[in-house]
Amino acid sequence: MDEEAIIREIISIPHRCCICERLNRIEIDYISEIQYQVTRNNKVKSDFLAKGFCNYHFWTVASLTTPEAIASMGLALIENKSFPSNSCLICEHLKKKEAEFLNDFIKDIVTAFENSELSERRLCQPHFKLVMQQLDGEIAEHFSNTQRLHNEQLLIELKGFIEKRSNWFERSKNEKTSWWRAVEKVVGRKGMWGK
């Protein structure tokens, strides 16, 4: 199976962190918008000169745009002696969105709990910790138990993946992608938490 097919299969699995998933969807759209606007819109250019991009996002932008666009960005930064070190226009946008998504998730989980519904939505460990900081009592216990069940399911799939290492075709769809979801579960999506 080629790498692109594996990635498509991983993305199709519904057992991923729902916050990370939403951030993934908006990140590329925002990067595309920013890389276009940074050379055409004075406000965006000013923000770019003040904040720049982190290493991770600058390389991501470079991989998604033309060499001419990157040359224009590099020219603007070097001419203005703007070498921002601890900020990133894209990271700041994603952090704001992440806070919104976490608040939405908490509202949804409280509503689901009040209506005695079980949530199938999963969280990576970093987002789980952030949500747990805002929950207490029965709802915190319920949510913690639900996440524990999700973790146990992933453990079963990981064990199946390892046990069937000699025969890829015996692995279920969830087992085939469990290794990737384990990484996401532990550290969150690529590019978060320290780039």
Protein Blocks (a to p, Z undefined) as FASTA:
>chain_A
ZZklmmmmmmmpmkbcfklmmmmmmmmmmmmmmmmmmmmmmklmmmmmmnopafklmmmm
mmmmcfklmmmmmmmmmmnopacfkbcfklmmmmmmmmmmmmmmmmmmmmmmmnopacfb
dcdfklmmmmmmmggcjllmmmmmmmmmmmmmmmmmmmmmmmmmmmmklpcfklmmmmmm
mmmmmnopehiahZZ
